[in-house]
Amino acid sequence: MVKFMLAIVIALLSAILLCFFLILFRPQTPPKFLPPPNVREAAEPRKQWNITYTNQNLWCLSEAIFHEAGTESSRGKEAVGIVILNRAEQKATQNLCSIVHESTLVDGKRICQFSYYCLIPQKRINPTSGVNWAECVFISAKLMNNEVSMENESLTAGAIYFHADYVHPAWAKNKKLIVKIGSHLFYGDK
C-alpha cells in the first residue's frame, strides 16, 4: 500500500512539474535573446529557427530528445535538439513531428529517421514523468525560443545527422564528422 501511495505521489509531482514547464516556457511571442547591456554590442547574432511554438512541436521535440539522448548531459540533449531544428530548416518545414516521425520503406521494412519511432507503441517508453523528461521539455522550450547556447550551436556547426557511438550506420561513411558530444557523433554533408 505504501509503494502504491508513493507511486501516486511521484506521478502527481511529475505531472505538476510537467505542467509548470509547459506553462512557464510557452510564451505567446517567443522572447528575443538580449544579452546583458554591457555585452549587447559585442554579442554575436544567435541562430533563429523559424519554428512555430506549438504544444505539438514541443511534444515531438521533447520526445525525440528524450528517446535519443535522455541520459546524456544537458549539452548532449541540446545538440540532438539542434540537429532536429537544423533538419526542419533544411526541409523548410514548421512541423517538427514530420521530421521526427519521418520514415521510408526499404525492401518492405520501415526505416525511421529516429529509431525509437519504429518501435511498436507497446515497446516505447512513455516519457511523461521523471527528471530526464522534465529536462528534455525544458531544453526543447529553450531551443524553440531560440535560446540555444552559442557554444553548442558553434560546436554542432550545422549538423543534420547523428548516431550513438556504439552503432556504425552505413550512411556515416558518406558524411563529414563534425564532433562527438557524449555518446553521439554529429555529421554534416560532405
C-alpha positions, 0 to 999 in steps of 0.5 A: 500500500505504501509503494502504491501511495508513493507511486501516486505521489511521484506521478502527481509531482511529475505531472505538476512539474510537467505542467509548470514547464509547459506553462512557464516556457510557452510564451505567446511571442517567443522572447528575443535573446538580449544579452546583458547591456554591457555585452549587447554590442559585442554579442554575436547574432544567435541562430533563429529557427523559424519554428512555430511554438506549438504544444505539438512541436514541443511534444515531438521535440521533447520526445525525440530528445528524450528517446535519443539522448535522455541520459546524456548531459544537458549539452548532449540533449541540446545538440540532438535538439539542434540537429532536429531544428537544423533538419526542419530548416533544411526541409523548410518545414514548421512541423517538427513531428514530420521530421521526427516521425519521418520514415521510408520503406526499404525492401518492405521494412520501415526505416525511421529517421529516429529509431525509437519511432519504429518501435511498436507503441507497446515497446516505447517508453512513455516519457511523461514523468521523471527528471530526464523528461522534465529536462528534455521539455525544458531544453526543447522550450529553450531551443524553440525560443531560440535560446540555444547556447552559442557554444553548442550551436558553434560546436554542432556547426550545422549538423543534420545527422547523428548516431550513438557511438556504439552503432556504425550506420552505413550512411556515416561513411558518406558524411563529414564528422563534425564532433562527438558530444557524449555518446553521439557523433554529429555529421554534416554533408560532405 
